Amino acid sequence: MSRLILFNKPFGVLCQFTDKGTEGSARPTLSQFVDVPGVYPAGRLDLDSEGLLLLTDDGRLQARIAEPRYKMPKTYLVQVEGDAGEESLKALREGVRLKDGLTLPAEAERIDDPTLWPRDPPVRFRKTVPDCWLKLTIREGRNRQVRRMTAAVGLPTLRLVRWAIGEWTLDGIAPGEWQDGDVGRLR
């Protein structure tokens, strides 16, 4: 039977079990949080992003979750610098032109500040520049895609939290914690 783990990746943690970076870098890795043999990440989250990371011991399930051809929705809570108006949201909903081409349309809406854990280190705020939160759902997985999309519409990302992948969510999982997930209909 396939094993699926839902992990709330903290800011600054590498999405791998060992740090193959520079000698002596001592960056935190998944091995400091998930002591389960034989599981591997299904997809990635950048070092400076937080939130839901799925790990599994099943290669086919890993591909079903991570490969763009399956277009599994990924939902992010994004704190951006600036005041997101309808024009910016419309651009995100229609697809944004990036250096590597036009993105697929995203589901995009402005939301009230979500109730999240404090980030360590905290986001740097500027008193003279407003910020707001967006909920974005994308169905592809380009490198740093959400950050590049928000920047392309004039809203640089301050904080990025992946809240959901498909039907799996972070609900009830604290940063650095994990729980077993139900493979359900993806078997």
Summary of the structure (lengths in Angstrom):
residues: 187
radius of gyration: 16.7
end to end distance: 9.3
largest distance: 53.9
contacts: 514
relative contact order: 0.26
helix: 18%
strand: 29%
